[in-house]
Amino acid sequence: MAASLDTATTQPMPAAAPAAGGDARLPSLVGLTRSGLSEALAGIGVPQRDLRMRVGQLWQWIYFRGVRDFDAMTNVGKGLRAELARHFTLARPEIVSEQVSVDGTRKWLLRMPPTGPHDRGAEVEAVYIPEADRGTLCVSSQVGCTLTCTFCHTGTQRLVRNLTAAEIVAQLVVARDRLGDWPGAARPTDGLVPDAERAVSNIVFMGMGEPLYNFEGVRDAVEVISDGEGLSLSRRRITLSTSGVVPMIGRAGDEIGTMLAISLHATRDDLRDELVPLNKKYPIRDLLEACRGYPGLSNARRITFEYVMLKGVNDSLAEARDLVRLLKGIPAKINLIPFNPWPGTRYECSDWEQIEDFSEVVFRAGYASPVRTPRGRDILAACGQLKSETEKLRARARLMLESGIGAEGLFVAGEAD
């Protein structure tokens, strides 16, 4: 059972106001790719010959400076600033709530702008995990999830839709706003923020959803996040975690190029079929074969295999030895994750002594086997605990799911093309 929220700070946030001079009904430029910005500017009459220069100017102000008002863009003419304010905003997603754990972890519940007349705005969670010299932001790629992993809280929430690339990028922008992670901005006085140049130094796609079932959205978001003239996070500092969508792993290496993590959690197909039902479609042998062929794989770019420690389920020393044999020949790091409880789960975390013994077997075989320190348990922000408060599906999404057309169905259709 997770600790009570009495040990943490929960702050309901006021509704986010649109950028100055803007209108909440207007689209925001925050999160757009360079091509998206170019299209937006062309749409309001910016001459073709000026597009590249104007995109570069906006890119610096939005992604390097983090401005929230077009009037702050001092190297953009007043006429164009006024035109931008008439057609667009620099609004971020609404922060519905912010929770700060006793260990400094922060969790934001974010409401995205409505996508239609019957959409109240999808809600997702993002988590910031600070350490002494670094800070990691865990972002979501979908609203809900289609994979139903039995140990994961998000798996109990049905899939609503994929997030757009802009909605993924906006999670980082919100985090940098709240953490004072822009040039000249003040850091917060509550919680923990690293004593480092950047509050957010790493990104992990380990929030809500399966990133490879939102391939284009994740790919385009990483393009924005890693651009050296803006948010400027190296792809080596971005990790994509997948439950094992085998046909997309090689493509992810070629087109996204981040570090890769695999949610493994079992060494036998019968057990992984239960823990990660996607295994019935892509069994362990096929998954590991795809890992061996991951573009750029080397000792300097190892794959992280995530293994949640479930008491009496997958934590025996025999399974530790099986894990070592299974991964032989793959440059890898094995990340052992103490199970983080959530309301209604049937699983328990392995005893700490058992986790240490398991780790020792893996370590003696030559693999780095860090045990992930549970963070944010008291605010349900730890690994496997995320679940937004958006449970009511839009009618269209519900009909799609009832017809068997979810993210997986859309992926299969695309694969057939």
Number of C-alpha atoms within 10 A of each C-alpha: 12 14 14 11 16 11 13 20 17 17 13 13 13 10 12 14 13 21 19 14 16 22 18 15 12 15 15 21 21 24 26 23 22 18 12 14 21 20 15 20 21 14 11 13 11 16 12 10 8 12 19 14 11 18 19 15 15 22 24 16 19 22 21 17 19 23 18 19 19 25 17 12 18 11 12 14 10 13 8 16 18 14 15 20 19 14 18 22 24 25 24 25 24 21 20 18 17 21 24 25 25 19 18 19 27 26 26 27 22 24 23 20 20 12 10 8 6 10 13 14 17 25 23 29 26 26 29 28 25 23 17 10 13 17 22 19 27 24 23 26 30 28 26 31 26 23 21 20 20 17 24 23 25 24 22 16 23 21 24 26 20 24 21 19 23 20 26 26 27 23 25 21 23 21 20 20 18 16 20 18 23 20 11 8 14 12 17 12 8 9 16 23 25 17 13 13 11 18 26 22 19 20 23 20 23 24 28 28 31 27 26 26 24 21 20 16 22 26 18 21 23 24 21 24 25 18 17 12 14 19 22 15 20 16 19 14 14 22 20 23 24 23 23 26 21 22 14 17 20 17 15 22 17 13 14 20 21 23 21 24 25 21 17 23 23 25 20 16 17 13 15 20 18 16 19 23 19 19 23 13 12 18 18 21 13 15 19 19 12 18 23 16 13 20 17 14 18 13 11 9 16 18 23 22 22 22 22 25 27 21 17 12 15 20 22 18 17 11 17 20 15 15 21 19 13 15 18 11 9 17 17 23 22 25 21 22 22 23 23 27 23 22 10 8 13 9 17 18 18 21 14 11 9 15 21 16 15 21 22 18 19 24 16 11 14 12 19 16 23 16 17 14 10 14 21 27 22 22 26 25 28 24 23 23 24 27 25 21 13 17 15 12 16 16 12 11 17 17 13 15 18 10 10 12 16 23 24 17 15 13 17 13 11 9 10 6 5
